[in-house]
Amino acid sequence: MDRLAAWLVHAYTATGAVLALLMVHFSYQHEVRTVLWLFLAAMFVDGTDGMVARRLRVKERVPELDGALLDNIVDYATYVLAPMALLWANGYLPDGAWGGVVASLPIVASCYQFCRTDAKTDDHFFLGFPSYWNVVAFYVVVLELGVTATTVLLIVLAVLVFVPVKYVYPSRTETLWYTNMAGATAWLVLFGVITALLPDVPLWLTMLSMAYLAYYLVESLWLTFRSRGSVARPSVRTAP
């Protein structure tokens, strides 16, 4: 029974791949709100499957299946590939081949990030901008950003993938774990409310959701520089 439960957890993770397929399909049907709902479903799966897997000790019970690799495949499809399809298919990127070039920048940058061995650090942070392209696409849609603004935003964030800032991994980073999880949960609720209200979203509601992003960035920068300072500071030894 325990082994069956472990396999079901893997199946739960794999549903994200199906969600990614639906995201791409509905992107080219120009059903943007449907894609955003699928983004929310995928983030819920991604935010819960790891906790369930650790609780059920899935790695021990199904050692022949690499759950981390499965998770990365699904995350790449839902967090990287599908959001770029949404933006490219719905006029948020330049027309013609240039749209494909701009969409390819996050695609290629995230290939690098997903393959680097230290993308998730030993102390449970993401190293470099953590390929939250679904979040980026969400705000492009909600804020109705133009082609130029969206292009600049994607280029800047693609560069930040290579900058070694440590970003909070909400469900794993130990520092301020409860605060981080409460903030992430509240943000997901706001994501759903905003999606339901599109296209007539009150500005204050959008700003409220972005307050969590500001908190996330400030905390990540603070913890990055704090960890560097602790490494650089020599330990004080007392004489025997």
C-alpha contacts under 8 A as a table, 3 or more apart, distances in Angstrom:
res1	aa1	res2	aa2	distance
1	M	4	L	5.07
1	M	5	A	6.23
2	D	5	A	5.09
2	D	6	A	6.28
2	D	56	L	7.71
2	D	61	R	7.28
3	R	6	A	5.02
3	R	7	W	6.32
3	R	58	V	7.81
3	R	61	R	5.49
3	R	62	V	6.66
4	L	7	W	5.10
4	L	8	L	6.23
5	A	8	L	5.02
5	A	9	V	6.40
5	A	56	L	7.73
6	A	9	V	5.16
6	A	10	H	6.65
6	A	53	A	7.15
6	A	56	L	6.67
6	A	57	R	7.59
6	A	58	V	4.87
6	A	61	R	6.51
6	A	62	V	6.63
7	W	10	H	5.12
7	W	11	A	6.27
7	W	58	V	7.73
7	W	62	V	7.10
8	L	11	A	4.84
8	L	12	Y	6.06
9	V	12	Y	4.92
9	V	13	T	6.35
9	V	49	D	6.73
9	V	52	V	7.27
9	V	53	A	6.38
9	V	58	V	7.67
10	H	13	T	5.07
10	H	14	A	6.19
10	H	67	G	6.87
11	A	14	A	4.95
11	A	15	T	6.44
12	Y	15	T	5.37
12	Y	16	G	7.66
12	Y	45	V	7.42
12	Y	49	D	7.07
13	T	16	G	5.87
13	T	45	V	6.64
13	T	46	D	7.16
13	T	49	D	6.13
13	T	70	L	7.57
13	T	71	D	6.70
13	T	74	V	7.56
14	A	17	A	5.51
14	A	18	V	7.27
14	A	70	L	7.26
14	A	71	D	7.86
14	A	74	V	6.81
15	T	18	V	5.19
15	T	19	L	6.38
16	G	19	L	4.90
16	G	20	A	6.19
16	G	42	A	5.61
16	G	45	V	6.97
16	G	46	D	7.80
16	G	74	V	5.69
16	G	75	D	7.74
16	G	78	T	7.00
17	A	20	A	5.01
17	A	21	L	6.42
17	A	73	I	7.95
17	A	74	V	5.22
17	A	77	A	6.69
17	A	78	T	7.21
18	V	21	L	5.10
18	V	22	L	6.37
19	L	22	L	5.07
19	L	23	M	6.13
19	L	38	L	6.28
19	L	41	A	7.85
19	L	42	A	6.62
19	L	78	T	7.39
20	A	23	M	4.92
20	A	24	V	6.39
20	A	38	L	7.90
20	A	74	V	7.81
20	A	77	A	5.76
20	A	78	T	4.98
20	A	82	A	6.05
21	L	24	V	5.35
21	L	25	H	6.26
21	L	82	A	7.87
22	L	25	H	4.96
22	L	26	F	6.06
22	L	35	V	7.74
22	L	38	L	7.69
23	M	26	F	5.38
23	M	27	S	5.97
23	M	34	T	7.92
23	M	35	V	5.11
23	M	38	L	6.41
23	M	39	F	7.68
23	M	78	T	7.94
23	M	82	A	5.91
23	M	86	L	7.68
24	V	27	S	5.02
24	V	28	Y	6.55
24	V	35	V	7.98
24	V	82	A	5.49
24	V	85	A	6.09
24	V	86	L	6.91
25	H	28	Y	5.56
25	H	29	Q	6.53
26	F	29	Q	4.69
26	F	30	H	6.16
26	F	31	E	5.37
26	F	32	V	7.18
26	F	34	T	6.94
26	F	35	V	6.20
27	S	30	H	5.06
27	S	31	E	5.96
27	S	32	V	6.20
27	S	35	V	6.49
27	S	85	A	6.50
27	S	86	L	4.84
27	S	89	A	6.22
27	S	90	N	7.18
28	Y	31	E	7.62
28	Y	85	A	7.88
28	Y	86	L	7.46
28	Y	89	A	5.71
28	Y	90	N	7.57
30	H	89	A	7.32
30	H	90	N	6.27
31	E	34	T	5.50
31	E	35	V	6.56
32	V	35	V	5.11
32	V	36	L	6.37
32	V	86	L	7.33
33	R	36	L	5.02
33	R	37	W	6.34
33	R	195	T	6.53
33	R	198	L	7.59
34	T	37	W	5.13
34	T	38	L	6.33
35	V	38	L	4.97
35	V	39	F	6.20
35	V	86	L	7.69
36	L	39	F	4.85
36	L	40	L	6.35
36	L	138	F	6.90
36	L	195	T	6.80
37	W	40	L	5.07
37	W	41	A	6.33
37	W	192	G	7.33
37	W	195	T	7.16
38	L	41	A	4.97
38	L	42	A	6.12
39	F	42	A	5.16
39	F	43	M	6.20
39	F	78	T	7.24
39	F	134	N	6.76
40	L	43	M	5.13
40	L	44	F	6.23
40	L	188	L	7.22
40	L	191	F	7.39
40	L	192	G	7.12
41	A	44	F	5.13
41	A	45	V	6.35
42	A	45	V	5.10
42	A	46	D	6.08
42	A	78	T	6.88
43	M	46	D	4.96
43	M	47	G	5.88
44	F	47	G	5.09
44	F	48	T	6.23
45	V	48	T	5.38
45	V	49	D	5.80
46	D	49	D	5.72
46	D	50	G	7.13
46	D	71	D	7.96
46	D	75	D	7.68
47	G	50	G	6.87
47	G	51	M	7.69
47	G	171	S	7.12
48	T	51	M	5.47
48	T	52	V	6.34
49	D	52	V	5.18
49	D	53	A	5.99
50	G	53	A	4.95
50	G	54	R	6.16
51	M	54	R	5.27
51	M	55	R	6.17
51	M	171	S	7.95
52	V	55	R	5.03
52	V	56	L	6.16
53	A	56	L	5.26
53	A	57	R	5.87
53	A	58	V	5.16
53	A	59	K	7.61
54	R	57	R	4.94
54	R	58	V	6.51
54	R	59	K	7.89
55	R	58	V	7.91
57	R	60	E	5.59
57	R	61	R	6.51
58	V	61	R	5.07
58	V	62	V	5.85
58	V	63	P	7.77
59	K	62	V	5.55
59	K	63	P	5.33
59	K	65	L	7.91
59	K	66	D	7.77
59	K	67	G	7.20
60	E	63	P	5.53
62	V	65	L	6.01
63	P	66	D	7.14
66	D	69	L	5.42
66	D	70	L	6.39
67	G	70	L	4.98
67	G	71	D	6.06
68	A	71	D	5.03
68	A	72	N	6.22
69	L	72	N	5.07
69	L	73	I	6.24
70	L	73	I	5.19
70	L	74	V	6.29
71	D	74	V	5.22
71	D	75	D	5.98
72	N	75	D	4.99
72	N	76	Y	5.98
72	N	114	F	7.05
73	I	76	Y	5.30
73	I	77	A	6.39
74	V	77	A	5.19
74	V	78	T	6.16
75	D	78	T	5.17
75	D	79	Y	5.41
75	D	80	V	7.44
76	Y	79	Y	5.43
76	Y	80	V	5.18
76	Y	81	L	6.43
76	Y	110	S	7.80
76	Y	114	F	7.71
77	A	80	V	5.77
77	A	81	L	4.97
77	A	82	A	6.03
78	T	81	L	6.33
78	T	82	A	5.45
78	T	83	P	7.20
78	T	134	N	7.43
79	Y	82	A	6.66
79	Y	83	P	6.46
79	Y	131	S	6.61
79	Y	132	Y	5.88
79	Y	133	W	5.51
79	Y	134	N	5.13
80	V	83	P	5.71
80	V	84	M	6.45
80	V	106	P	7.18
80	V	107	I	6.30
80	V	110	S	7.22
80	V	131	S	6.57
80	V	132	Y	7.36
80	V	133	W	5.53
80	V	134	N	6.85
81	L	84	M	5.45
81	L	85	A	6.35
81	L	107	I	6.59
82	A	85	A	5.00
82	A	86	L	6.25
82	A	134	N	7.78
83	P	86	L	5.00
83	P	87	L	6.35
83	P	133	W	6.05
83	P	134	N	5.13
83	P	137	A	5.90
84	M	87	L	5.18
84	M	88	W	6.00
84	M	103	A	5.60
84	M	106	P	7.95
84	M	107	I	7.81
84	M	133	W	7.60
84	M	137	A	7.68
85	A	88	W	5.21
85	A	89	A	5.79
85	A	103	A	7.87
86	L	89	A	5.42
86	L	90	N	6.14
86	L	137	A	7.60
87	L	90	N	5.47
87	L	91	G	6.51
87	L	92	Y	5.09
87	L	93	L	6.29
87	L	103	A	7.98
87	L	137	A	6.71
88	W	91	G	5.94
88	W	92	Y	6.09
88	W	93	L	5.40
88	W	94	P	7.99
88	W	99	G	6.29
88	W	100	G	7.22
88	W	103	A	6.81
89	A	92	Y	7.82
90	N	93	L	7.99
91	G	94	P	7.25
91	G	95	D	7.46
91	G	147	V	7.56
92	Y	140	V	7.93
92	Y	145	L	7.53
92	Y	146	G	6.42
92	Y	147	V	5.07
92	Y	150	T	6.71
93	L	98	W	7.99
93	L	99	G	5.02
93	L	102	V	7.18
93	L	103	A	7.63
93	L	147	V	5.10
93	L	148	T	7.80
93	L	150	T	6.90
93	L	151	T	6.48
94	P	97	A	7.98
94	P	98	W	5.67
94	P	99	G	4.38
94	P	102	V	7.81
94	P	147	V	6.12
94	P	148	T	7.96
94	P	151	T	7.89
95	D	98	W	6.28
95	D	99	G	5.45
96	G	99	G	5.73
96	G	100	G	7.22
97	A	100	G	5.16
97	A	101	V	6.40
98	W	101	V	4.90
98	W	102	V	6.23
99	G	102	V	5.24
99	G	103	A	6.13
100	G	103	A	5.06
100	G	104	S	5.97
101	V	104	S	5.07
101	V	105	L	6.67
102	V	105	L	5.51
102	V	106	P	7.80
102	V	151	T	6.60
102	V	154	L	7.51
102	V	155	I	7.56
103	A	106	P	6.27
103	A	107	I	6.73
104	S	107	I	4.82
104	S	108	V	5.98
105	L	108	V	5.38
105	L	109	A	6.04
105	L	154	L	7.62
105	L	155	I	6.97
105	L	158	A	6.40
106	P	109	A	5.02
106	P	110	S	5.83
106	P	131	S	7.83
106	P	133	W	7.87
106	P	154	L	6.84
106	P	155	I	7.68
106	P	157	L	7.88
106	P	158	A	5.27
107	I	110	S	5.39
107	I	111	C	6.35
108	V	111	C	4.97
108	V	112	Y	6.63
109	A	112	Y	5.31
109	A	113	Q	6.47
109	A	158	A	5.90
109	A	159	V	7.77
109	A	161	V	6.57
109	A	162	F	7.90
110	S	113	Q	4.79
110	S	114	F	5.88
110	S	131	S	6.23
110	S	158	A	7.90
110	S	161	V	7.34
111	C	114	F	5.36
111	C	115	C	6.26
112	Y	115	C	5.36
112	Y	116	R	6.24
113	Q	116	R	5.41
113	Q	119	A	6.02
113	Q	128	G	7.76
113	Q	130	P	7.93
113	Q	161	V	6.91
113	Q	162	F	7.91
114	F	119	A	6.66
115	C	119	A	7.62
116	R	119	A	5.47
117	T	120	K	7.48
118	D	121	T	5.31
118	D	122	D	7.92
118	D	127	L	7.01
119	A	126	F	5.65
119	A	127	L	5.08
119	A	128	G	7.45
120	K	124	H	6.06
120	K	125	F	5.57
120	K	126	F	4.74
120	K	127	L	6.23
121	T	124	H	5.16
121	T	125	F	5.27
121	T	126	F	6.33
121	T	127	L	6.79
122	D	125	F	7.56
123	D	173	T	6.98
124	H	168	V	7.71
124	H	169	Y	6.30
124	H	172	R	5.66
124	H	173	T	5.05
124	H	174	E	7.70
125	F	166	K	5.71
125	F	167	Y	5.51
125	F	168	V	5.15
125	F	169	Y	5.09
125	F	172	R	7.68
125	F	173	T	6.15
126	F	129	F	7.40
126	F	130	P	5.90
126	F	166	K	5.53
126	F	167	Y	4.93
126	F	168	V	6.39
126	F	169	Y	6.18
127	L	130	P	7.03
127	L	161	V	7.90
127	L	163	V	7.97
127	L	164	P	5.64
127	L	165	V	5.75
127	L	166	K	4.66
127	L	167	Y	6.23
128	G	160	L	6.10
128	G	161	V	4.44
128	G	162	F	5.66
128	G	163	V	5.31
128	G	164	P	4.99
128	G	165	V	5.19
128	G	166	K	6.21
128	G	167	Y	6.94
129	F	132	Y	7.64
129	F	157	L	6.85
129	F	158	A	7.79
129	F	160	L	5.41
129	F	161	V	4.38
129	F	162	F	7.55
129	F	163	V	7.53
129	F	165	V	7.45
129	F	167	Y	7.01
130	P	161	V	6.86
130	P	167	Y	7.14
131	S	161	V	7.39
132	Y	135	V	5.42
132	Y	136	V	6.54
133	W	136	V	4.81
133	W	137	A	6.02
134	N	137	A	5.06
134	N	138	F	6.09
135	V	138	F	5.01
135	V	139	Y	6.46
136	V	139	Y	5.42
136	V	140	V	6.22
137	A	140	V	4.96
137	A	141	V	6.26
138	F	141	V	5.30
138	F	142	V	6.16
139	Y	142	V	4.84
139	Y	143	L	5.62
139	Y	144	E	7.78
140	V	143	L	5.45
140	V	144	E	5.66
140	V	145	L	5.17
140	V	150	T	6.73
141	V	144	E	4.95
141	V	145	L	6.80
142	V	145	L	8.00
142	V	198	L	7.42
142	V	199	P	7.38
142	V	201	V	7.74
142	V	206	T	7.88
145	L	149	A	6.04
145	L	150	T	6.09
146	G	149	A	5.43
146	G	150	T	6.09
147	V	150	T	5.20
147	V	151	T	6.03
148	T	151	T	5.13
148	T	152	V	6.20
149	A	152	V	5.25
149	A	153	L	6.10
150	T	153	L	5.07
150	T	154	L	6.18
151	T	154	L	5.26
151	T	155	I	6.26
152	V	155	I	5.18
152	V	156	V	6.17
153	L	156	V	5.27
153	L	157	L	6.20
154	L	157	L	5.27
154	L	158	A	5.96
155	I	158	A	5.11
155	I	159	V	6.33
156	V	159	V	5.26
156	V	160	L	6.38
157	L	160	L	4.85
157	L	161	V	6.52
158	A	161	V	5.37
158	A	162	F	7.67
159	V	162	F	5.77
159	V	163	V	7.08
160	L	163	V	4.92
161	V	164	P	7.81
165	V	220	S	7.60
165	V	221	L	6.94
165	V	224	T	6.13
166	K	220	S	6.05
166	K	221	L	7.16
166	K	223	L	7.44
166	K	224	T	5.34
167	Y	216	Y	7.98
167	Y	217	L	7.47
167	Y	220	S	4.76
167	Y	221	L	7.45
167	Y	224	T	7.75
168	V	173	T	6.07
168	V	216	Y	7.12
168	V	219	E	7.55
168	V	220	S	5.52
169	Y	172	R	5.43
169	Y	173	T	5.24
170	P	173	T	5.90
170	P	177	W	6.87
170	P	180	N	5.49
170	P	181	M	5.86
170	P	184	A	7.08
171	S	177	W	7.18
171	S	180	N	7.75
171	S	181	M	6.43
172	R	177	W	7.46
173	T	176	L	7.74
173	T	177	W	6.22
174	E	177	W	5.14
176	L	179	T	5.29
176	L	180	N	6.01
177	W	180	N	5.10
177	W	181	M	6.10
178	Y	181	M	5.20
178	Y	182	A	6.04
179	T	182	A	5.14
179	T	183	G	6.07
180	N	183	G	5.13
180	N	184	A	6.05
181	M	184	A	5.03
181	M	185	T	5.99
182	A	185	T	5.19
182	A	186	A	6.13
183	G	186	A	5.14
183	G	187	W	6.09
183	G	212	Y	6.45
184	A	187	W	5.03
184	A	188	L	6.27
184	A	212	Y	7.63
185	T	188	L	5.16
185	T	189	V	6.41
186	A	189	V	5.11
186	A	190	L	6.29
187	W	190	L	4.97
187	W	191	F	6.05
187	W	209	S	5.86
187	W	212	Y	6.80
188	L	191	F	4.86
188	L	192	G	6.38
189	V	192	G	5.20
189	V	193	V	6.33
190	L	193	V	4.96
190	L	194	I	5.95
190	L	205	L	7.75
190	L	209	S	6.16
191	F	194	I	5.28
191	F	195	T	6.09
191	F	209	S	7.48
192	G	195	T	5.12
192	G	196	A	6.17
193	V	196	A	5.14
193	V	197	L	6.32
194	I	197	L	5.12
194	I	198	L	6.24
194	I	201	V	6.13
194	I	205	L	7.41
194	I	206	T	7.30
195	T	198	L	5.33
197	L	200	D	5.73
197	L	201	V	5.46
198	L	201	V	5.62
201	V	205	L	7.06
201	V	206	T	7.19
202	P	205	L	5.44
202	P	206	T	6.75
203	L	206	T	5.18
203	L	207	M	6.20
204	W	207	M	5.01
204	W	208	L	6.02
205	L	208	L	5.01
205	L	209	S	6.37
206	T	209	S	5.22
206	T	210	M	6.29
207	M	210	M	4.94
207	M	211	A	6.20
208	L	211	A	5.15
208	L	212	Y	7.34
209	S	212	Y	5.81
209	S	213	L	7.27
210	M	213	L	4.97
210	M	214	A	6.35
211	A	214	A	5.05
211	A	215	Y	6.24
212	Y	215	Y	4.95
212	Y	216	Y	6.02
213	L	216	Y	4.95
213	L	217	L	6.17
214	A	217	L	5.20
214	A	218	V	6.16
215	Y	218	V	5.20
215	Y	219	E	6.00
216	Y	219	E	5.28
216	Y	220	S	6.08
217	L	220	S	5.11
217	L	221	L	6.19
218	V	221	L	5.22
218	V	222	W	6.05
219	E	222	W	5.03
219	E	223	L	6.07
220	S	223	L	5.26
220	S	224	T	6.04
221	L	224	T	5.03
221	L	225	F	6.23
222	W	225	F	5.42
222	W	226	R	5.98
223	L	226	R	4.94
223	L	227	S	6.00
224	T	227	S	5.35
224	T	228	R	6.35
225	F	228	R	5.03
225	F	229	G	6.06
226	R	229	G	5.07
226	R	230	S	6.25
227	S	230	S	5.14
227	S	231	V	6.32
228	R	231	V	5.15
228	R	232	A	6.12
229	G	232	A	5.06
229	G	233	R	5.94
230	S	233	R	5.23
231	V	234	P	7.51
